[in-house]
Amino acid sequence: MVARAFHRMDASPPGEEAEESDMVELEKSNVLLLGPTGSGKTLLAKTLARFVNVPFVIADATTLTQAGYVGEDVESILYKLLMVAEFNVGAAQQGIVYIDEVDKITKKAESLNISRDVSGEGVQQALLKMLEGTVVNVPEKGARKHPRGDHIQIDTKDILFICGGAFVDLEKTISERRQDSSIGFGAPVRANMRAGGLTNAAVTSSLLESVESSDLIAYGLIPEFIGRFPVLISLSALTEDQLVQVLTEPKNALGKQYKKMFEMNNVKLHFTEGALRQIAQKAMAKSTGARGLRSILESLLTDAMFEIPDAKTGQDKIDAVVIDKEVIGSPDSKGCGAKILRGEGALERYLAEHKQKESLVVTEGSDEGEPDIETELPSRAMSM
């Protein structure tokens, strides 16, 4: 979608002697991202901002209110875009705006209290013309709109708007529309939910793939707002392999961050392969996605980070901290603290013992059809 927006901006405006095909004006297609929490919606926008060569701004929909109420007006989004473009109006008019947490401005249910819903349907109505394309008067100094204040006019018809939100419990609305609810007598139960033991996040992402405009309207977005987003994209929940990659591979991976923190105190941090898998499984069980990885690591490493600053020497000096499968435990349990290895070369000794145990397991498994002469020798040595 972003590449298509660039092609549209590169298209030259039609001239007087242009052919009929050249007279066609290309319009933008705004994008609405849906996906469970921790699936990478905001990170996708931040990564996109580093690659594109146009002004890019990330705004938060939870701070927006109707004009005249405490909070930010919708024009503050364009003022942030102007600041990123260094107040170059021409460059700002070809920028990209990402509005995060858009599911928090849904229309609230009618209640008996007198207070108005100034951060829900009113914000959606204020965003309508801006999303479609109009000339917006933006306060010059970023303050609230004032009739006597100075304004900067920005045409939004070429600004690409991308909105993202988790839309919690939207899958229930989709399931009711498809009549595949698993509650009640005689109700059909989804076969793919029952088989394979899928987690809640995986079921949610599979249902979000079939989202329609009517589901979002039932959720609380007004039809005019949905109509401004012709492209609906659902993000899937992260799998176990992807969560392990998040822990280890990126430049600012969580594992690398904690290793650097421990290196500042001359302590090594080691993760076993099985431990990384179990951490990913624990995050999937909590249905918190990549955001749940940090809370799991914090609970495992809190005791170690408390003990490390104490300066000790000799055999009491902390050489390394190890996280293995025994430390993490089952996905339902909290787990215990990380293993603290003391003394010089403690990590090397631990790795050697761990490798020796694995080799013993491999040899026992490979010699099942042969005489048990070699396997009896280690057992006798152990008993001696």
N, C-alpha and C positions, 0 to 999 in steps of 0.2 A: 504494500500500500504506500509506503514511503517512497519507494522507487517510482511508482506511478505518479505520485505528487510532484516529484522532480521533473519527470517527463512533461507533465502538464505545464509547469512553470517555464520549461525551456522552449515550449511551443511558441513561435512568434505570433503576435497579434495579427488578425486578418487585415489585409490592405484593401484598397479600392478595386484593384484589378486581380484579386485573388480568385481562384476557382471555387466552385461550390463546396468541394470537400474541405478547402482551407477556411471556409467561413464558419466552420463548426467550432464553438468555444467549449473547451474542456472544463468540467466542473469537478470540484474535490469530492472525495468520499471519506467522511469521518469514520473512525473506527471505535468500536466498543469492545473492550477485553473483559472476559469473564473467566474466573478460575478460583479454586479454593485457596485459602490463605497459605502463604509460603510456596506458591507455585512459580514465582518469578515475574510477576506483572510489573512491579516497580523497578526491579533490576533490569528488565527488558528495556524499559524507557531510559534508564540511566546509561545503559550500554549503547543504546541508539544515539544518545546525545553526544557520545564521544566520537562516533563515526560520521555523522552528518556534518556538513559544513554550512549549516544555517542556524539562526538563533533557536535555541531549544530551552523550554522552561517547564518545570514540574510544579504544579499547583495542587493544593489540598482542598477538596470540596467541603470538608467539615468546618472550615473557617468562614465560609461564605454565608451571607444573610441577605435578606431583602434590603433595598435601598432605604436608608433612614433608620435602620436598627443597628445595635451594637454588633460589630463584626466587620468583615471585609465585603465591599461591593464586588460584583463580578468584574468590574473594570480593573480591579487590582491585578487580575491575571495578565491583562494586556500591558499594564505598567511594568510588571516583572519582565515581560518579554521585551519591552523597550529598554530596560536596564541591561539585559543580556546583550541586546543589539547596540549598546552604547548610544542610545537615543537616535539611531538611524532608522527613520520611519520606513524607508524603502526596504531595508533588510528585515525589519520586524514584520512587515506585511507578507513575507514569504517564509515565516518561521513555523515551528511546530510546537503545539501546546499539549502537554499531558496532564489531565485532571485525574488525580488519584482519589480513591474512596468515594466514587460517585454513587455507590449504593447507599451512602449515608444521607443523601438528600432526597430520599423517596418520600412520597406523600404519606403523611401520618393518618391513622384512622380517626374518624370523627369522635370527639370526646365532649363531655359536658362542661369542661372548663372553658373560661372565656379567652384564655391566651391564644394568640395566633401562632400558626406554624410558619415562622419566619425563616427557617433554615431548610425547609422541605420543598413543597410545591412552588413556593414563591421564587426560590433560587432557580428551579428548572425553567420557569417562565422568563426569568431575567436572562437566562443563557440562550434562549431560543434564537433570537436574531443574530447574536454573536456567532453561534455555531453555523448558521446558514450562510451568513455573509452580509455585512452592513457596515456603515461608517459609524464608528463608536467614538464618542468624546471621552478621552482619558484625561483625568486631572494631571496637570503638568508636574506637580510635586508629590504625587502619590497619595494626596489627602482625600477626604471625602468630597463627593461632588458638591460644587457650590455654584449657584447661577452667575456670580460675579467673578469666579476664579478663571484662570487661564487653562485652556484645554488643548490637547494634541489629538488630531483626528487620525484614526487608523481604520483602514478598510480591511475587513476580516475575510473577504471572499477567497483569498488565496492562503489563508492560515489553516493548516491541517490540525484538527482537534482529535486527540486520542484519549478516551476515557477508560478507566479501569476500576474494577470493584470485585469483591469476593462474593457478594450476593448470597449471603448465608440463608439456607433453607429454601432457596429457589428450586432445588431439585424436587422438593415436595410438590410444588406447583406443577412442575413438568410431569411428575409421576401421576398426579391426579388427572391431568389432561390426557395422558396416554392410557389411563385406567389400568395401571400395573402396580397399584399399591398392594403391599403385603400385610395389611392390617384388616382384621374382620373375618367373619366366617364366609367361606366360599370365594374370597377375593383371590385373584390370580397372583402367584408369587413369581417374581422374575427368576428365570432359571440361571442366568449368569450371576445373579447376586448370591444364590444359594450354593452354586458350585464354585469351588476354588477358594472360598474364604476370603473374598475381597474386603479390603478395609473401607471405612466410610469415605475417605478422601477419593479413593479409586471409583467408588460408586457415584459420588458426586460429580466427578469429572466426566464420567461416561454419560450421565444424564444431561449435563450442561452442553454436550455436543449437539443435542437435538433441541436447543432452546429456540424459541420463536418470539416474535414481538408481543404476542398476546400474553406470554408468560411474564415478560417484564412489565407489561401494563398491570397485570394482576399483582405484581410484586409492589407496585407503588410509583412507577415512572409514568408520566403522562404521555399520551399518544403522540403529541407534537414533538416531545423531546426524543422519543424513540425514532420518529421519522427522520430526524437529522442524522441518524447513524445507520446508513445502509449496510455497513459491514459489521457483523457480529462474529467475534472470534472467541472460542473457549480454549483455555489452557488446561492441560491434563495435570493431575497430581504427580509429583515426582516419584519415580520408582526407587527401589532399593539401590540399584547400581548408580542411578543419578545422584542420590543422596551421598553415597560414598565418594563420588567424584566431587561433589560440593565440599566435602571435608578435606580433600587432598589435592585436587588439581589446580583450581584457580590461583591467580597471583596472590590474592588476599584470602586464601582458604582458611577456614576456622582452625584446622590442624596446624597450619603454618603460623597463624597468629599466636596460638598458645605456646608453640615451640619457641617462638621469639621471646615471649614473656618469660619463659623459664630460662632461656639462654642469658637473659640479663642478670640472673643470679648464678650463672655457671652451672646450671642443672639441665640434664638432658630429659626430653620427653619422648616416650616411645609408645606407638600404637601397634598392636598386633592386627593382622588382617581380619581375624575373627571378631575382634573388638569393634572394628569399623563397621562390619556387617550388622552387629547387634545394635550399635548406636543408631544405624539407619532404620532397623526394624522397630526400635523403640519410638523413633520420631514418627514413623508411619502409623504405629498403634495409637499415638496421641492425636493424629490428624492435624498436626501443626506445620507440616512441610519442613522446608529448610530452616524456618525460624526456630523450630523446636530443637535443632541440633545444639545451639548455643546453651540453652537451659540444661540440656542433658550433660554437656561437658562441664558446665559450671558446678553442677551438683556432684560430679565425680572428682573434680580437681580443687574444690574449696578447701578441704583439710590440708592438702599438699601445699597450696599457696599460702596457707596460714603458717605452716611449719618452716618453709624454706627460708624466709628472711632471717631466722635465728642463725647467727654465725657459729658454726661448729667445725671442729677439726678432727683429724684422725679417722677412726672407724665410725664416729657419729656423724661425719660430714655426709650430707645428702648428695649422692652421685647422679641419680636418675629417678624419674617417676614413670611407671609403666601402667598402661591401661590394657588389660586383656579381658577375655570372655568371663572369667571368674568375677571380676570387679563389677561388670555391668549387670549381670543377672538376667532374669527373664523380662520380657517387655512390660509385664504388669508390676514388677517389683521396682523399688526405688534404686536398688544397687548400693554397694558400699564404696568407700573412698578408694582412690587410686593407690597402687602399691608404691611404697617409698623404699628405694634401694639405697643403703648407706655403705660407705667405704669406697676406696679407690678401685676402679674397675668393676664395680658391682653390676653395671649394665652388661658388660661383656660376659661376665660369668652367668648372668641370667639368660642371655641369648644362647650361650653354649649349652646350658642345661636344657633349655626349651628345644633346641635343635636336636639334642641327643634323645629326648623323649619322643619327638616326632619320628626320628629314624628307627627307634625301637618299635613303634607302632607300625611303621611301614614294613619292617622285616617280619614281624609277626603275621601281618596280613598276607605277605607274599609267599611264606613258607608253609601254607596250610597243607599242600599235597605232598610235602617232603618229610622225611624223618625229623623228629623234634630234638635232634642232638644239639644243634647250635642254640636253639631257643632255651634249652634247659640250663646251659652254662651260665647265662646272665642271672637266671632265677636262683641258681645255687650260690652264685657270688653275692647276690643281694641278701640271701638268708644267712650266709657266713658273716 
